[in-house]
Amino acid sequence: MCQYDFYFTYGTDEQYPYRGGWTKVVVFQDIPEELHDEIKEIGKARLLACSLFDLYHPNPYHKNLLNCADIYYEDEFVKTTMYEDDDNLGAGEQEKICCGRVVS
């Protein structure tokens, strides 16, 4: 099983669901190893993560724009001072949204 973590960060705009911090969206995918293509799967997982985020936090002004300041894949996020300091404008992780499918 593969797990992909994405971080949707917030600024100070009043339309954001939170001021500062981030929402972590976790996508689980049960992919047979022989079919696993990391780049392709990260792309699919990102689309799903964006859809999940938008489901909980739709943008009230622009339906085609996500209601956040930026999006990071985990490899990118861990290189930021937000990760190092566990802080973005005075807040850390505000919530976690998870989704996935596991085949038995």
C-alpha positions in Angstrom: 0.0 0.0 0.0 1.2 3.5 -0.8 0.5 6.6 1.3 0.8 10.1 -0.2 0.7 13.1 2.1 -0.2 16.6 0.8 -0.1 19.8 2.8 -2.6 22.6 2.0 -1.3 25.8 3.6 -3.2 28.9 4.7 -2.3 32.6 4.8 -4.2 35.4 6.4 -7.0 35.9 3.9 -10.4 35.9 5.6 -11.8 33.5 3.0 -9.5 30.7 4.1 -11.0 28.1 6.5 -8.1 28.8 8.9 -5.6 31.7 9.5 -2.2 30.1 9.2 -1.3 26.5 9.6 -2.2 23.8 7.2 -4.5 20.9 6.4 -2.8 17.5 5.8 -4.6 15.3 3.2 -3.5 11.7 3.3 -4.4 9.5 0.3 -3.9 5.7 0.5 -3.7 3.6 -2.6 -3.4 -0.1 -2.8 -1.4 -0.6 -6.0 0.3 -3.9 -7.0 4.1 -3.3 -7.0 4.5 -4.4 -10.6 2.1 -1.7 -11.7 3.5 1.0 -9.5 4.8 4.1 -11.3 5.7 6.7 -8.6 5.4 9.8 -10.7 2.1 8.8 -12.2 0.7 7.7 -8.9 1.7 10.9 -7.1 -0.1 12.8 -9.9 -3.3 10.8 -9.4 -3.1 11.1 -5.6 -2.6 14.9 -5.9 -5.8 15.1 -8.0 -7.7 13.1 -5.4 -6.2 15.1 -2.5 -7.3 18.4 -4.2 -10.8 17.0 -4.7 -11.1 16.0 -1.1 -9.8 19.3 0.1 -12.3 21.1 -2.1 -15.1 18.9 -0.8 -14.5 20.2 2.7 -13.4 23.7 1.9 -14.9 25.0 -1.3 -13.8 28.4 -2.4 -16.8 30.7 -2.0 -15.6 33.1 -4.7 -13.9 31.0 -7.4 -15.2 27.5 -7.9 -12.1 26.6 -10.0 -9.5 27.7 -7.4 -8.7 25.8 -4.2 -9.4 27.7 -1.0 -5.8 27.7 0.3 -2.5 29.6 -0.2 -0.3 26.7 -1.5 -0.1 22.9 -1.9 3.0 20.8 -1.1 3.8 17.1 -1.6 5.5 15.7 1.5 8.9 15.7 0.0 8.6 19.4 -0.6 6.9 20.3 2.7 9.6 18.7 4.9 12.2 21.1 3.3 10.2 24.2 4.5 10.6 26.2 7.7 6.9 25.5 8.3 7.8 21.9 8.8 11.0 22.5 10.8 9.2 25.0 13.1 5.8 23.3 13.1 4.5 26.8 12.5 2.9 28.8 9.7 1.7 32.3 10.8 1.3 31.1 14.4 -0.4 27.8 13.7 0.5 24.2 12.8 -1.6 21.3 11.5 -5.2 22.4 11.8 -6.8 19.2 10.6 -6.2 15.9 8.7 -8.4 14.5 5.9 -7.8 10.9 4.9 -9.1 8.8 2.1 -8.1 5.5 0.5 -9.0 2.1 -0.8 -7.5 -1.2 0.4 -8.3 -4.4 -1.5 -8.5 -7.5 0.6 
